């Protein structure tokens, strides 16, 4: 029961963090592709920084480093923000690739019908780009789900932290480790099936 409670917390962390990631990732992509030069530079720097540094270090900075400059985050807030901001960089690249895969003729046709640039982006380009990016986003959700185990280092008692506490108390590292591994697999495997079906649908649509 204790491990199941930890698994529930892991699911909650993953869902909230992914919601932050997909929203912030879309904003970063729009700033990078369609914003002024300075916002494009900032968005690019953000993406490269978060993709080029370990998530564990980012979490340490958020939870243990920010109090040194007068900013203190609770463990859940640090977990949500840390995972969300990190994965936003990866989602931004997926969105950018999706937008790049949409034929230019699509937006040109929308403009010729009297749509503004923003309308063409919202109603024509982005829906197609999102469809193309969705399988990759689903795969990233699986990766984030497993990376959520790293928040155990910032006093967040999710599944991995619960395992550490129980195993240290009972010394049943092997048995409890197997249970935790099965729980992670049981929660992530359905997502992998969804990602595979989405990829197959996308290939079929292209065909």
DRENDREN-750384 format. One record per residue: x, y, z of N, C-alpha, C, O in turn; residue number from 1. Coordinates in nm, 2 decimals. Layout:
REM residues N
{{X; Y; Z}; {X; Y; Z}; {X; Y; Z}; {X; Y; Z}; NUM},
...
This chain:
REM residues 207
{{0.08; -0.12; 0.00}; {0.00; 0.00; 0.00}; {0.09; 0.13; 0.00}; {0.05; 0.23; -0.06}; 1},
{{0.20; 0.12; 0.07}; {0.28; 0.24; 0.08}; {0.34; 0.27; -0.06}; {0.35; 0.38; -0.10}; 2},
{{0.39; 0.16; -0.13}; {0.44; 0.18; -0.26}; {0.34; 0.23; -0.36}; {0.37; 0.31; -0.45}; 3},
{{0.21; 0.18; -0.35}; {0.11; 0.22; -0.44}; {0.08; 0.37; -0.41}; {0.05; 0.44; -0.51}; 4},
{{0.08; 0.42; -0.29}; {0.07; 0.56; -0.26}; {0.18; 0.64; -0.33}; {0.15; 0.74; -0.39}; 5},
{{0.30; 0.59; -0.32}; {0.41; 0.65; -0.39}; {0.40; 0.66; -0.54}; {0.43; 0.75; -0.60}; 6},
{{0.34; 0.55; -0.59}; {0.31; 0.54; -0.74}; {0.21; 0.65; -0.78}; {0.22; 0.71; -0.88}; 7},
{{0.11; 0.67; -0.70}; {0.01; 0.77; -0.72}; {0.07; 0.91; -0.73}; {0.04; 0.99; -0.81}; 8},
{{0.16; 0.93; -0.63}; {0.23; 1.06; -0.63}; {0.31; 1.08; -0.76}; {0.32; 1.19; -0.81}; 9},
{{0.38; 0.97; -0.80}; {0.46; 0.98; -0.92}; {0.38; 1.01; -1.04}; {0.42; 1.09; -1.13}; 10},
{{0.26; 0.95; -1.05}; {0.17; 0.98; -1.16}; {0.13; 1.13; -1.16}; {0.13; 1.20; -1.26}; 11},
{{0.09; 1.18; -1.04}; {0.06; 1.32; -1.03}; {0.17; 1.42; -1.07}; {0.14; 1.51; -1.14}; 12},
{{0.29; 1.39; -1.03}; {0.40; 1.47; -1.06}; {0.42; 1.47; -1.21}; {0.45; 1.57; -1.27}; 13},
{{0.41; 1.35; -1.27}; {0.44; 1.34; -1.42}; {0.33; 1.41; -1.50}; {0.37; 1.48; -1.60}; 14},
{{0.21; 1.40; -1.46}; {0.10; 1.47; -1.54}; {0.11; 1.62; -1.53}; {0.10; 1.68; -1.63}; 15},
{{0.13; 1.67; -1.41}; {0.14; 1.82; -1.40}; {0.26; 1.87; -1.47}; {0.26; 1.97; -1.53}; 16},
{{0.37; 1.80; -1.45}; {0.50; 1.84; -1.51}; {0.49; 1.84; -1.67}; {0.54; 1.93; -1.73}; 17},
{{0.42; 1.74; -1.72}; {0.41; 1.73; -1.86}; {0.32; 1.84; -1.92}; {0.34; 1.89; -2.03}; 18},
{{0.22; 1.87; -1.84}; {0.13; 1.98; -1.88}; {0.21; 2.11; -1.89}; {0.19; 2.19; -1.98}; 19},
{{0.29; 2.14; -1.79}; {0.38; 2.25; -1.80}; {0.47; 2.25; -1.92}; {0.49; 2.35; -1.99}; 20},
{{0.53; 2.13; -1.95}; {0.62; 2.11; -2.05}; {0.56; 2.14; -2.19}; {0.62; 2.21; -2.27}; 21},
{{0.44; 2.08; -2.22}; {0.39; 2.10; -2.35}; {0.34; 2.25; -2.37}; {0.35; 2.30; -2.48}; 22},
{{0.29; 2.31; -2.27}; {0.25; 2.45; -2.28}; {0.37; 2.54; -2.30}; {0.37; 2.63; -2.39}; 23},
{{0.47; 2.53; -2.21}; {0.59; 2.62; -2.22}; {0.67; 2.58; -2.35}; {0.72; 2.67; -2.41}; 24},
{{0.67; 2.46; -2.39}; {0.74; 2.42; -2.51}; {0.68; 2.48; -2.64}; {0.75; 2.53; -2.73}; 25},
{{0.54; 2.49; -2.64}; {0.48; 2.56; -2.75}; {0.51; 2.71; -2.76}; {0.53; 2.76; -2.86}; 26},
{{0.51; 2.77; -2.64}; {0.55; 2.91; -2.63}; {0.69; 2.94; -2.68}; {0.71; 3.03; -2.75}; 27},
{{0.78; 2.85; -2.64}; {0.92; 2.86; -2.68}; {0.93; 2.85; -2.83}; {1.01; 2.93; -2.90}; 28},
{{0.86; 2.76; -2.89}; {0.86; 2.74; -3.04}; {0.81; 2.86; -3.11}; {0.87; 2.91; -3.21}; 29},
{{0.70; 2.91; -3.06}; {0.64; 3.03; -3.13}; {0.73; 3.15; -3.12}; {0.75; 3.23; -3.21}; 30},
{{0.80; 3.17; -3.00}; {0.89; 3.28; -2.99}; {1.01; 3.26; -3.08}; {1.07; 3.36; -3.13}; 31},
{{1.06; 3.14; -3.09}; {1.18; 3.11; -3.17}; {1.15; 3.13; -3.32}; {1.24; 3.18; -3.39}; 32},
{{1.03; 3.08; -3.36}; {1.01; 3.09; -3.51}; {0.94; 3.21; -3.56}; {0.96; 3.26; -3.67}; 33},
{{0.86; 3.27; -3.47}; {0.78; 3.39; -3.51}; {0.80; 3.52; -3.43}; {0.74; 3.62; -3.47}; 34},
{{0.87; 3.51; -3.33}; {0.89; 3.63; -3.25}; {1.01; 3.72; -3.30}; {1.07; 3.68; -3.40}; 35},
{{1.03; 3.83; -3.24}; {1.14; 3.92; -3.27}; {1.27; 3.85; -3.25}; {1.28; 3.74; -3.19}; 36},
{{1.38; 3.90; -3.31}; {1.51; 3.84; -3.30}; {1.55; 3.81; -3.16}; {1.61; 3.71; -3.13}; 37},
{{1.53; 3.91; -3.07}; {1.58; 3.89; -2.94}; {1.50; 3.78; -2.86}; {1.56; 3.71; -2.78}; 38},
{{1.37; 3.76; -2.89}; {1.30; 3.65; -2.82}; {1.34; 3.52; -2.88}; {1.34; 3.42; -2.81}; 39},
{{1.37; 3.52; -3.01}; {1.41; 3.40; -3.07}; {1.55; 3.35; -3.02}; {1.57; 3.23; -2.99}; 40},
{{1.64; 3.45; -2.99}; {1.77; 3.42; -2.93}; {1.75; 3.37; -2.79}; {1.82; 3.27; -2.75}; 41},
{{1.66; 3.43; -2.71}; {1.64; 3.38; -2.57}; {1.58; 3.24; -2.57}; {1.62; 3.16; -2.49}; 42},
{{1.48; 3.22; -2.66}; {1.42; 3.08; -2.67}; {1.52; 2.98; -2.71}; {1.52; 2.87; -2.65}; 43},
{{1.61; 3.01; -2.80}; {1.71; 2.92; -2.85}; {1.81; 2.89; -2.73}; {1.85; 2.77; -2.71}; 44},
{{1.85; 2.99; -2.66}; {1.94; 2.98; -2.55}; {1.88; 2.89; -2.44}; {1.95; 2.80; -2.38}; 45},
{{1.75; 2.91; -2.41}; {1.68; 2.83; -2.31}; {1.68; 2.68; -2.35}; {1.72; 2.60; -2.27}; 46},
{{1.65; 2.66; -2.48}; {1.64; 2.52; -2.52}; {1.77; 2.45; -2.52}; {1.79; 2.34; -2.47}; 47},
{{1.88; 2.52; -2.56}; {2.01; 2.46; -2.57}; {2.06; 2.44; -2.42}; {2.13; 2.34; -2.40}; 48},
{{2.03; 2.53; -2.33}; {2.08; 2.51; -2.19}; {2.02; 2.39; -2.13}; {2.08; 2.31; -2.07}; 49},
{{1.88; 2.38; -2.14}; {1.81; 2.27; -2.07}; {1.84; 2.14; -2.14}; {1.84; 2.04; -2.07}; 50},
{{1.86; 2.14; -2.27}; {1.90; 2.01; -2.33}; {2.04; 1.97; -2.30}; {2.08; 1.85; -2.32}; 51},
{{2.13; 2.07; -2.27}; {2.27; 2.04; -2.25}; {2.32; 2.02; -2.11}; {2.43; 2.00; -2.09}; 52},
{{2.22; 2.03; -2.01}; {2.26; 2.01; -1.87}; {2.18; 1.90; -1.81}; {2.06; 1.88; -1.85}; 53},
{{2.23; 1.83; -1.71}; {2.16; 1.72; -1.65}; {2.04; 1.77; -1.57}; {2.04; 1.87; -1.50}; 54},
{{1.93; 1.69; -1.58}; {1.81; 1.72; -1.50}; {1.84; 1.72; -1.35}; {1.79; 1.80; -1.28}; 55},
{{1.92; 1.63; -1.31}; {1.95; 1.62; -1.17}; {2.02; 1.75; -1.12}; {1.98; 1.80; -1.01}; 56},
{{2.11; 1.81; -1.19}; {2.17; 1.94; -1.15}; {2.07; 2.05; -1.15}; {2.07; 2.13; -1.06}; 57},
{{1.98; 2.05; -1.25}; {1.87; 2.15; -1.25}; {1.78; 2.14; -1.13}; {1.75; 2.25; -1.07}; 58},
{{1.75; 2.02; -1.08}; {1.67; 2.00; -0.96}; {1.74; 2.05; -0.84}; {1.69; 2.11; -0.75}; 59},
{{1.87; 2.02; -0.83}; {1.95; 2.06; -0.72}; {1.95; 2.22; -0.71}; {1.94; 2.27; -0.60}; 60},
{{1.97; 2.28; -0.83}; {1.98; 2.43; -0.83}; {1.84; 2.49; -0.78}; {1.84; 2.58; -0.70}; 61},
{{1.73; 2.43; -0.83}; {1.60; 2.48; -0.79}; {1.57; 2.47; -0.64}; {1.53; 2.56; -0.58}; 62},
{{1.60; 2.35; -0.59}; {1.56; 2.32; -0.45}; {1.67; 2.37; -0.35}; {1.63; 2.42; -0.24}; 63},
{{1.79; 2.34; -0.38}; {1.90; 2.37; -0.28}; {1.97; 2.50; -0.31}; {2.03; 2.57; -0.22}; 64},
{{1.97; 2.54; -0.44}; {2.05; 2.66; -0.48}; {1.97; 2.79; -0.47}; {2.03; 2.89; -0.42}; 65},
{{1.84; 2.79; -0.51}; {1.76; 2.92; -0.50}; {1.75; 2.98; -0.36}; {1.74; 3.10; -0.35}; 66},
{{1.74; 2.90; -0.25}; {1.73; 2.96; -0.12}; {1.85; 3.05; -0.09}; {1.84; 3.14; -0.01}; 67},
{{1.96; 3.03; -0.16}; {2.08; 3.11; -0.14}; {2.06; 3.25; -0.19}; {2.13; 3.35; -0.15}; 68},
{{1.96; 3.27; -0.28}; {1.93; 3.40; -0.33}; {1.79; 3.45; -0.29}; {1.73; 3.54; -0.35}; 69},
{{1.74; 3.38; -0.18}; {1.62; 3.43; -0.12}; {1.49; 3.37; -0.18}; {1.38; 3.42; -0.15}; 70},
{{1.50; 3.26; -0.26}; {1.38; 3.20; -0.32}; {1.38; 3.06; -0.27}; {1.47; 2.98; -0.30}; 71},
{{1.27; 3.02; -0.20}; {1.25; 2.89; -0.15}; {1.13; 2.82; -0.21}; {1.02; 2.88; -0.21}; 72},
{{1.15; 2.70; -0.27}; {1.04; 2.63; -0.33}; {1.01; 2.50; -0.24}; {1.11; 2.44; -0.19}; 73},
{{0.89; 2.47; -0.24}; {0.85; 2.34; -0.17}; {0.89; 2.22; -0.26}; {0.91; 2.24; -0.38}; 74},
{{0.91; 2.10; -0.20}; {0.95; 1.99; -0.29}; {0.85; 1.97; -0.41}; {0.90; 1.94; -0.52}; 75},
{{0.72; 1.97; -0.39}; {0.63; 1.95; -0.51}; {0.65; 2.06; -0.61}; {0.66; 2.03; -0.73}; 76},
{{0.66; 2.19; -0.57}; {0.68; 2.30; -0.66}; {0.81; 2.28; -0.74}; {0.82; 2.30; -0.86}; 77},
{{0.92; 2.24; -0.67}; {1.05; 2.22; -0.73}; {1.04; 2.11; -0.83}; {1.10; 2.11; -0.94}; 78},
{{0.97; 2.00; -0.80}; {0.95; 1.89; -0.89}; {0.88; 1.93; -1.01}; {0.92; 1.90; -1.12}; 79},
{{0.76; 1.99; -1.00}; {0.68; 2.03; -1.11}; {0.76; 2.13; -1.20}; {0.77; 2.11; -1.32}; 80},
{{0.82; 2.23; -1.14}; {0.89; 2.33; -1.22}; {1.01; 2.27; -1.29}; {1.04; 2.30; -1.41}; 81},
{{1.09; 2.19; -1.21}; {1.21; 2.13; -1.26}; {1.19; 2.04; -1.38}; {1.25; 2.06; -1.49}; 82},
{{1.10; 1.95; -1.37}; {1.06; 1.85; -1.48}; {1.00; 1.93; -1.59}; {1.03; 1.90; -1.71}; 83},
{{0.91; 2.02; -1.56}; {0.83; 2.09; -1.67}; {0.92; 2.18; -1.75}; {0.92; 2.17; -1.87}; 84},
{{1.01; 2.25; -1.68}; {1.10; 2.34; -1.76}; {1.20; 2.26; -1.84}; {1.24; 2.31; -1.95}; 85},
{{1.25; 2.15; -1.79}; {1.35; 2.07; -1.86}; {1.28; 2.01; -1.99}; {1.34; 2.02; -2.10}; 86},
{{1.17; 1.95; -1.97}; {1.11; 1.88; -2.08}; {1.04; 1.98; -2.18}; {1.02; 1.94; -2.30}; 87},
{{1.02; 2.10; -2.14}; {0.97; 2.20; -2.23}; {1.07; 2.22; -2.35}; {1.03; 2.25; -2.46}; 88},
{{1.20; 2.21; -2.32}; {1.30; 2.23; -2.42}; {1.29; 2.12; -2.53}; {1.30; 2.14; -2.65}; 89},
{{1.26; 2.00; -2.49}; {1.24; 1.89; -2.58}; {1.11; 1.90; -2.66}; {1.11; 1.87; -2.78}; 90},
{{1.01; 1.94; -2.59}; {0.88; 1.96; -2.66}; {0.89; 2.07; -2.76}; {0.83; 2.06; -2.87}; 91},
{{0.96; 2.17; -2.73}; {0.98; 2.28; -2.83}; {1.04; 2.23; -2.96}; {1.01; 2.28; -3.07}; 92},
{{1.14; 2.14; -2.95}; {1.20; 2.09; -3.07}; {1.11; 2.00; -3.15}; {1.11; 2.00; -3.27}; 93},
{{1.02; 1.93; -3.08}; {0.92; 1.85; -3.15}; {0.82; 1.94; -3.22}; {0.79; 1.91; -3.34}; 94},
{{0.78; 2.04; -3.16}; {0.69; 2.14; -3.22}; {0.75; 2.20; -3.34}; {0.69; 2.21; -3.45}; 95},
{{0.88; 2.24; -3.33}; {0.95; 2.30; -3.44}; {0.96; 2.21; -3.56}; {0.94; 2.25; -3.67}; 96},
{{0.99; 2.08; -3.53}; {1.00; 1.99; -3.64}; {0.86; 1.96; -3.70}; {0.85; 1.95; -3.82}; 97},
{{0.76; 1.96; -3.62}; {0.62; 1.95; -3.67}; {0.58; 2.06; -3.76}; {0.53; 2.04; -3.87}; 98},
{{0.61; 2.18; -3.72}; {0.58; 2.30; -3.80}; {0.66; 2.30; -3.93}; {0.61; 2.33; -4.04}; 99},
{{0.79; 2.25; -3.92}; {0.87; 2.25; -4.04}; {0.82; 2.14; -4.14}; {0.85; 2.15; -4.26}; 100},
{{0.75; 2.04; -4.09}; {0.70; 1.93; -4.18}; {0.58; 1.97; -4.25}; {0.54; 1.90; -4.35}; 101},
{{0.51; 2.08; -4.21}; {0.39; 2.12; -4.28}; {0.43; 2.19; -4.40}; {0.51; 2.28; -4.40}; 102},
{{0.37; 2.15; -4.51}; {0.40; 2.22; -4.64}; {0.37; 2.36; -4.64}; {0.27; 2.41; -4.59}; 103},
{{0.46; 2.44; -4.70}; {0.44; 2.59; -4.70}; {0.32; 2.63; -4.78}; {0.26; 2.73; -4.76}; 104},
{{0.28; 2.54; -4.88}; {0.16; 2.57; -4.95}; {0.04; 2.58; -4.87}; {-0.06; 2.64; -4.91}; 105},
{{0.04; 2.51; -4.76}; {-0.08; 2.51; -4.67}; {-0.10; 2.65; -4.61}; {-0.22; 2.70; -4.62}; 106},
{{0.00; 2.71; -4.56}; {-0.01; 2.85; -4.51}; {-0.04; 2.95; -4.62}; {-0.11; 3.04; -4.60}; 107},
{{0.03; 2.93; -4.73}; {0.01; 3.02; -4.84}; {-0.14; 3.02; -4.89}; {-0.19; 3.12; -4.93}; 108},
{{-0.20; 2.90; -4.89}; {-0.34; 2.88; -4.93}; {-0.43; 2.95; -4.83}; {-0.53; 3.02; -4.87}; 109},
{{-0.39; 2.94; -4.70}; {-0.48; 3.01; -4.60}; {-0.47; 3.16; -4.61}; {-0.57; 3.23; -4.60}; 110},
{{-0.35; 3.21; -4.64}; {-0.33; 3.35; -4.66}; {-0.41; 3.40; -4.78}; {-0.46; 3.51; -4.78}; 111},
{{-0.41; 3.32; -4.89}; {-0.48; 3.36; -5.01}; {-0.63; 3.36; -4.99}; {-0.70; 3.43; -5.07}; 112},
{{-0.68; 3.29; -4.89}; {-0.82; 3.29; -4.86}; {-0.86; 3.40; -4.77}; {-0.98; 3.42; -4.73}; 113},
{{-0.77; 3.49; -4.73}; {-0.80; 3.60; -4.65}; {-0.76; 3.59; -4.51}; {-0.79; 3.68; -4.43}; 114},
{{-0.71; 3.48; -4.47}; {-0.67; 3.47; -4.33}; {-0.54; 3.55; -4.30}; {-0.46; 3.58; -4.38}; 115},
{{-0.54; 3.60; -4.17}; {-0.42; 3.67; -4.13}; {-0.31; 3.57; -4.10}; {-0.33; 3.45; -4.10}; 116},
{{-0.19; 3.61; -4.08}; {-0.08; 3.52; -4.05}; {-0.10; 3.44; -3.92}; {-0.08; 3.32; -3.91}; 117},
{{-0.16; 3.51; -3.82}; {-0.19; 3.44; -3.69}; {-0.30; 3.34; -3.71}; {-0.29; 3.23; -3.65}; 118},
{{-0.40; 3.37; -3.79}; {-0.51; 3.28; -3.81}; {-0.46; 3.16; -3.89}; {-0.50; 3.05; -3.86}; 119},
{{-0.38; 3.18; -3.99}; {-0.32; 3.07; -4.06}; {-0.24; 2.97; -3.97}; {-0.25; 2.85; -3.98}; 120},
{{-0.16; 3.04; -3.88}; {-0.08; 2.96; -3.79}; {-0.17; 2.88; -3.69}; {-0.15; 2.76; -3.67}; 121},
{{-0.28; 2.94; -3.64}; {-0.36; 2.88; -3.54}; {-0.45; 2.77; -3.60}; {-0.47; 2.67; -3.54}; 122},
{{-0.51; 2.80; -3.72}; {-0.61; 2.71; -3.77}; {-0.56; 2.61; -3.87}; {-0.63; 2.51; -3.90}; 123},
{{-0.44; 2.64; -3.93}; {-0.40; 2.55; -4.04}; {-0.26; 2.48; -4.00}; {-0.25; 2.36; -4.01}; 124},
{{-0.17; 2.56; -3.96}; {-0.03; 2.51; -3.94}; {-0.02; 2.43; -3.81}; {0.02; 2.31; -3.81}; 125},
{{-0.06; 2.49; -3.70}; {-0.05; 2.43; -3.57}; {-0.12; 2.30; -3.55}; {-0.07; 2.20; -3.50}; 126},
{{-0.25; 2.28; -3.60}; {-0.32; 2.15; -3.59}; {-0.24; 2.04; -3.66}; {-0.23; 1.93; -3.60}; 127},
{{-0.19; 2.07; -3.77}; {-0.11; 1.96; -3.85}; {0.02; 1.94; -3.78}; {0.06; 1.82; -3.77}; 128},
{{0.09; 2.04; -3.73}; {0.21; 2.02; -3.66}; {0.19; 1.94; -3.53}; {0.28; 1.86; -3.49}; 129},
{{0.08; 1.97; -3.46}; {0.06; 1.90; -3.33}; {0.03; 1.75; -3.36}; {0.08; 1.66; -3.29}; 130},
{{-0.04; 1.72; -3.47}; {-0.06; 1.58; -3.51}; {0.07; 1.51; -3.53}; {0.09; 1.39; -3.49}; 131},
{{0.16; 1.58; -3.60}; {0.29; 1.52; -3.63}; {0.37; 1.50; -3.51}; {0.45; 1.40; -3.50}; 132},
{{0.36; 1.59; -3.42}; {0.45; 1.59; -3.30}; {0.40; 1.50; -3.19}; {0.47; 1.46; -3.10}; 133},
{{0.27; 1.46; -3.19}; {0.21; 1.39; -3.08}; {0.28; 1.26; -3.05}; {0.29; 1.23; -2.93}; 134},
{{0.32; 1.17; -3.14}; {0.39; 1.05; -3.10}; {0.52; 1.08; -3.02}; {0.55; 1.01; -2.93}; 135},
{{0.59; 1.18; -3.07}; {0.71; 1.22; -3.00}; {0.68; 1.27; -2.86}; {0.76; 1.24; -2.76}; 136},
{{0.57; 1.35; -2.84}; {0.53; 1.40; -2.71}; {0.50; 1.28; -2.62}; {0.53; 1.29; -2.50}; 137},
{{0.43; 1.18; -2.67}; {0.39; 1.07; -2.59}; {0.52; 0.99; -2.54}; {0.52; 0.95; -2.43}; 138},
{{0.61; 0.98; -2.63}; {0.74; 0.91; -2.59}; {0.81; 0.99; -2.49}; {0.87; 0.94; -2.40}; 139},
{{0.81; 1.13; -2.50}; {0.87; 1.21; -2.40}; {0.80; 1.20; -2.26}; {0.87; 1.21; -2.16}; 140},
{{0.67; 1.18; -2.27}; {0.60; 1.16; -2.14}; {0.64; 1.03; -2.07}; {0.65; 1.03; -1.95}; 141},
{{0.67; 0.93; -2.15}; {0.72; 0.81; -2.09}; {0.86; 0.83; -2.02}; {0.89; 0.79; -1.91}; 142},
{{0.94; 0.91; -2.10}; {1.08; 0.94; -2.04}; {1.06; 1.03; -1.92}; {1.14; 1.00; -1.82}; 143},
{{0.97; 1.13; -1.92}; {0.95; 1.21; -1.80}; {0.90; 1.13; -1.68}; {0.94; 1.15; -1.57}; 144},
{{0.82; 1.03; -1.72}; {0.76; 0.95; -1.61}; {0.87; 0.88; -1.54}; {0.87; 0.87; -1.41}; 145},
{{0.97; 0.83; -1.61}; {1.08; 0.76; -1.55}; {1.18; 0.85; -1.48}; {1.23; 0.82; -1.37}; 146},
{{1.20; 0.97; -1.54}; {1.29; 1.07; -1.48}; {1.23; 1.13; -1.36}; {1.30; 1.19; -1.28}; 147},
{{1.10; 1.11; -1.34}; {1.04; 1.17; -1.21}; {1.10; 1.10; -1.09}; {1.09; 1.16; -0.98}; 148},
{{1.17; 0.99; -1.11}; {1.23; 0.92; -0.99}; {1.35; 1.01; -0.94}; {1.39; 1.00; -0.82}; 149},
{{1.40; 1.11; -1.02}; {1.51; 1.19; -0.97}; {1.46; 1.29; -0.87}; {1.54; 1.35; -0.80}; 150},
{{1.33; 1.32; -0.86}; {1.29; 1.42; -0.76}; {1.30; 1.37; -0.62}; {1.28; 1.44; -0.52}; 151},
{{1.33; 1.24; -0.61}; {1.35; 1.18; -0.47}; {1.47; 1.25; -0.40}; {1.48; 1.25; -0.28}; 152},
{{1.56; 1.32; -0.48}; {1.68; 1.38; -0.42}; {1.64; 1.52; -0.36}; {1.73; 1.57; -0.29}; 153},
{{1.52; 1.57; -0.38}; {1.48; 1.70; -0.33}; {1.37; 1.68; -0.22}; {1.28; 1.76; -0.21}; 154},
{{1.37; 1.56; -0.15}; {1.28; 1.54; -0.04}; {1.14; 1.52; -0.09}; {1.05; 1.53; -0.01}; 155},
{{1.12; 1.48; -0.22}; {0.99; 1.45; -0.27}; {0.96; 1.30; -0.25}; {1.03; 1.22; -0.31}; 156},
{{0.86; 1.27; -0.17}; {0.84; 1.12; -0.14}; {0.75; 1.06; -0.24}; {0.63; 1.05; -0.22}; 157},
{{0.80; 1.03; -0.36}; {0.73; 0.96; -0.46}; {0.77; 0.81; -0.46}; {0.81; 0.76; -0.35}; 158},
{{0.75; 0.74; -0.57}; {0.77; 0.59; -0.56}; {0.91; 0.56; -0.53}; {0.94; 0.47; -0.45}; 159},
{{1.01; 0.62; -0.60}; {1.15; 0.58; -0.57}; {1.19; 0.62; -0.43}; {1.26; 0.54; -0.37}; 160},
{{1.15; 0.73; -0.38}; {1.19; 0.77; -0.24}; {1.12; 0.68; -0.14}; {1.18; 0.64; -0.04}; 161},
{{1.00; 0.64; -0.17}; {0.93; 0.54; -0.08}; {1.01; 0.41; -0.08}; {1.02; 0.34; 0.02}; 162},
{{1.05; 0.37; -0.20}; {1.13; 0.24; -0.21}; {1.26; 0.25; -0.12}; {1.29; 0.16; -0.05}; 163},
{{1.33; 0.37; -0.13}; {1.45; 0.39; -0.06}; {1.43; 0.38; 0.09}; {1.50; 0.31; 0.17}; 164},
{{1.32; 0.44; 0.14}; {1.28; 0.44; 0.28}; {1.25; 0.30; 0.33}; {1.30; 0.25; 0.43}; 165},
{{1.16; 0.23; 0.25}; {1.12; 0.09; 0.29}; {1.24; -0.01; 0.29}; {1.25; -0.09; 0.37}; 166},
{{1.32; 0.01; 0.18}; {1.43; -0.09; 0.16}; {1.53; -0.07; 0.27}; {1.59; -0.17; 0.32}; 167},
{{1.56; 0.06; 0.31}; {1.66; 0.08; 0.41}; {1.61; 0.04; 0.55}; {1.68; 0.00; 0.64}; 168},
{{1.47; 0.04; 0.57}; {1.42; -0.01; 0.69}; {1.41; -0.16; 0.70}; {1.44; -0.22; 0.81}; 169},
{{1.37; -0.23; 0.60}; {1.35; -0.37; 0.60}; {1.47; -0.45; 0.54}; {1.48; -0.57; 0.56}; 170},
{{1.56; -0.38; 0.47}; {1.67; -0.44; 0.40}; {1.63; -0.54; 0.29}; {1.71; -0.62; 0.25}; 171},
{{1.51; -0.52; 0.25}; {1.46; -0.61; 0.14}; {1.47; -0.53; 0.00}; {1.37; -0.51; -0.06}; 172},
{{1.60; -0.50; -0.03}; {1.62; -0.42; -0.15}; {1.58; -0.49; -0.27}; {1.52; -0.43; -0.37}; 173},
{{1.60; -0.62; -0.28}; {1.58; -0.70; -0.40}; {1.43; -0.71; -0.43}; {1.38; -0.68; -0.53}; 174},
{{1.35; -0.76; -0.32}; {1.21; -0.79; -0.34}; {1.14; -0.65; -0.37}; {1.05; -0.65; -0.46}; 175},
{{1.17; -0.55; -0.29}; {1.10; -0.43; -0.31}; {1.14; -0.36; -0.44}; {1.06; -0.29; -0.50}; 176},
{{1.26; -0.38; -0.48}; {1.31; -0.33; -0.61}; {1.23; -0.39; -0.72}; {1.20; -0.31; -0.82}; 177},
{{1.21; -0.52; -0.72}; {1.13; -0.58; -0.82}; {0.99; -0.53; -0.83}; {0.93; -0.50; -0.93}; 178},
{{0.93; -0.51; -0.71}; {0.79; -0.45; -0.70}; {0.79; -0.31; -0.77}; {0.70; -0.28; -0.84}; 179},
{{0.88; -0.23; -0.73}; {0.89; -0.09; -0.78}; {0.91; -0.09; -0.94}; {0.85; -0.02; -1.01}; 180},
{{1.00; -0.18; -0.98}; {1.02; -0.19; -1.13}; {0.89; -0.23; -1.20}; {0.86; -0.18; -1.31}; 181},
{{0.82; -0.33; -1.14}; {0.69; -0.37; -1.20}; {0.59; -0.26; -1.20}; {0.52; -0.24; -1.30}; 182},
{{0.59; -0.18; -1.10}; {0.49; -0.07; -1.09}; {0.53; 0.04; -1.20}; {0.44; 0.09; -1.27}; 183},
{{0.65; 0.07; -1.21}; {0.69; 0.16; -1.32}; {0.66; 0.11; -1.46}; {0.61; 0.18; -1.54}; 184},
{{0.68; -0.02; -1.48}; {0.65; -0.08; -1.61}; {0.50; -0.08; -1.63}; {0.46; -0.05; -1.74}; 185},
{{0.43; -0.11; -1.53}; {0.28; -0.12; -1.55}; {0.22; 0.02; -1.58}; {0.12; 0.03; -1.65}; 186},
{{0.29; 0.12; -1.53}; {0.24; 0.26; -1.55}; {0.28; 0.32; -1.69}; {0.21; 0.40; -1.75}; 187},
{{0.40; 0.27; -1.73}; {0.46; 0.33; -1.85}; {0.43; 0.25; -1.98}; {0.42; 0.31; -2.09}; 188},
{{0.41; 0.12; -1.97}; {0.38; 0.04; -2.08}; {0.26; 0.08; -2.16}; {0.27; 0.08; -2.29}; 189},
{{0.15; 0.11; -2.10}; {0.03; 0.16; -2.18}; {0.06; 0.28; -2.26}; {0.01; 0.30; -2.37}; 190},
{{0.15; 0.37; -2.21}; {0.19; 0.49; -2.28}; {0.27; 0.45; -2.40}; {0.25; 0.52; -2.51}; 191},
{{0.35; 0.35; -2.39}; {0.43; 0.31; -2.51}; {0.34; 0.25; -2.62}; {0.37; 0.27; -2.74}; 192},
{{0.24; 0.18; -2.58}; {0.14; 0.13; -2.68}; {0.07; 0.24; -2.75}; {0.05; 0.24; -2.87}; 193},
{{0.03; 0.35; -2.67}; {-0.04; 0.46; -2.73}; {0.06; 0.53; -2.83}; {0.01; 0.57; -2.94}; 194},
{{0.18; 0.55; -2.79}; {0.28; 0.61; -2.88}; {0.30; 0.53; -3.01}; {0.31; 0.59; -3.12}; 195},
{{0.30; 0.40; -3.00}; {0.32; 0.31; -3.11}; {0.20; 0.33; -3.21}; {0.21; 0.33; -3.33}; 196},
{{0.08; 0.33; -3.15}; {-0.04; 0.34; -3.23}; {-0.05; 0.48; -3.30}; {-0.09; 0.49; -3.42}; 197},
{{-0.01; 0.58; -3.23}; {-0.01; 0.71; -3.29}; {0.09; 0.72; -3.41}; {0.06; 0.78; -3.51}; 198},
{{0.21; 0.66; -3.39}; {0.31; 0.66; -3.50}; {0.25; 0.58; -3.62}; {0.27; 0.62; -3.74}; 199},
{{0.19; 0.47; -3.60}; {0.13; 0.39; -3.71}; {0.02; 0.47; -3.78}; {0.01; 0.46; -3.90}; 200},
{{-0.06; 0.54; -3.70}; {-0.17; 0.62; -3.77}; {-0.11; 0.73; -3.85}; {-0.16; 0.76; -3.96}; 201},
{{0.00; 0.79; -3.80}; {0.06; 0.90; -3.87}; {0.12; 0.85; -4.00}; {0.11; 0.91; -4.11}; 202},
{{0.19; 0.73; -4.00}; {0.25; 0.67; -4.12}; {0.14; 0.64; -4.22}; {0.15; 0.66; -4.34}; 203},
{{0.02; 0.58; -4.17}; {-0.09; 0.55; -4.26}; {-0.15; 0.67; -4.32}; {-0.19; 0.67; -4.44}; 204},
{{-0.15; 0.78; -4.25}; {-0.21; 0.91; -4.30}; {-0.12; 0.96; -4.41}; {-0.16; 1.01; -4.51}; 205},
{{0.02; 0.95; -4.39}; {0.11; 1.00; -4.49}; {0.10; 0.91; -4.62}; {0.11; 0.96; -4.73}; 206},
{{0.08; 0.78; -4.59}; {0.06; 0.69; -4.71}; {-0.06; 0.72; -4.79}; {-0.09; 0.65; -4.89}; 207},
